[in-house]
């Protein structure tokens, strides 16, 4: 688990801002694990959850202690989403020190640029990545989708 105290990133406006305040422990989301049917059967409780698979780039939406938004990759590199999408994320009113997991779809022939959010890792400076998926989805459902931000 990565426990970096803080790091600087460039925003689309070119100004440097503190992406993560010292009290937020950034952690990359868990990577998917491939299981064979025998291994999977050990976890089968009859309850299933499926989400739409997006064909984009993994993106973390991070809000700093002042509520400013940044978009980074799993490798903590800046992702250059368009300014109008950053503005839409800012207008969502996410709590400070939050981290959402999603996919960024760049503009392609016939498609518009958008971000699809599918999980919450930190919410209001609280690590929620270890609580039940159903409870994290309830947090995600508090966010209202916009023209370029989809909630899965």
N, C-alpha and C positions, 0 to 999 in steps of 0.2 A: 504494500500500500504506500503510495507516494504521500509524503507529509511535508511538502514544501511550504514554508511560512509565507511566501508571497513572491510574486514575480511581476515584471512589467511586460506589457504587450502593446503594440501599436493598434489604434483603432482605425477605422476607415477614414476618419478625419485627419489622421496623421499625428494626433497628439498622444502622448504617453499617459496612461492612467494605471493606477494600481488595480489590477483585475481582481485579486483575491486579498482580502484583509487578513491580517495575521491570525485571526481567530477561526478562519474557515480552512479546514484541511481538505485540499483538493485530492480527489481520488479518481483514477480512470475507472470507467464502468467495467464490469466483468465481461470477458470475452465469451462468446457462445462456445459450448462444449459439444462435441460429437459423441453420441452414445449409441451403442448397438441395442437391439431390441431387448436383450436380457438385462442390460444395465438399466434401461429405461423402465422396465417392468418393476424394478425396486422402488421407483418413485411414483408409480401409478396409484393415485387415490381417487380416480374417477372424475377429477376436476381438471379442466383444460382451459387454457387461455391462448388465443392466437391473435397476432397483430399483422396488419398488412406489411409485406416486405417492400421496402422502397429501394430504388436503384440510384443511390446518391452517395454523398460523402458524409461520414459520421461527423456530427458536430455537437459540441457542448455549448450550451447557452449559459453564461456565467454573469451574475450581477455582483458588483462589488459593494462595499459597505455604504456607498452613496447611492446605490441603485443603478449605476451606469452599466450598460450591457456590453459584453464582449463575446465573440464567437471563436472557439478554438477547436482544434482536432484532438484526437486521443493522445497524440504525441505532444500536446500543448503548443502547437503552432497556430498562428493566426489564420482564420479562414475569412477570405475577403468577400463576405456577402454584401449585396448592394445596400446603399444607405437607406433606401425606403423600407427595406426589410428590417434593418436595425431600428429604424424609427417605429415600425409596427411592434417589434419586440418590446421596445421601451414603453410604448403605450399600453402594453398588457398589464403593467403595474405589478410586476413580479417583486416579491419581497427582497430586500438586500440580502446578500450572501446566500444566493440560491444557485443551483446547478441543475440544468435540464439536459436530457439526452435526446438526440434526434438525428434526422438525416437532412442534408442540404442538397436540393436538386438545382443544379445550375441550369441556366437557359440552354435549351437544346431546340432543335427544329420542332416547331409546333408546341413546345412546352414553355410555361413561364417559370421563373425562378421562385422557389418556395422552400420553406422549412417544415418538415413533419416532426412533431414532438411525440415521443413514445414512452418516456420515463422521467421520473424525478429522482435525483440523487441527494441533493441538499435542498432544503426548503427553510427559508428564514433562519439560516445559520444552524440548522439541525440536520444531521445525517439521517436520511430516511431510506437509504439504499438497502438497509438490512430488514426493513419491515415488510409485511406481506405485500405482494404485488397488487392485490385488490385495493389495499389502503393507499398505495402510491398512485394508483389510477384515480382514486377519489380526489387526491390532491391535484392531479393533472386535469381532472374534469372541472376544476374551479377556473381554469384558464379558458377564455372565450376565443375561438378561432377567428382569424381575420382572412382577408383576401389572399395573403401569401404565407400564412401560418396555419398549419393543419394540426389538429390534435387526434392522434390515433387511439 
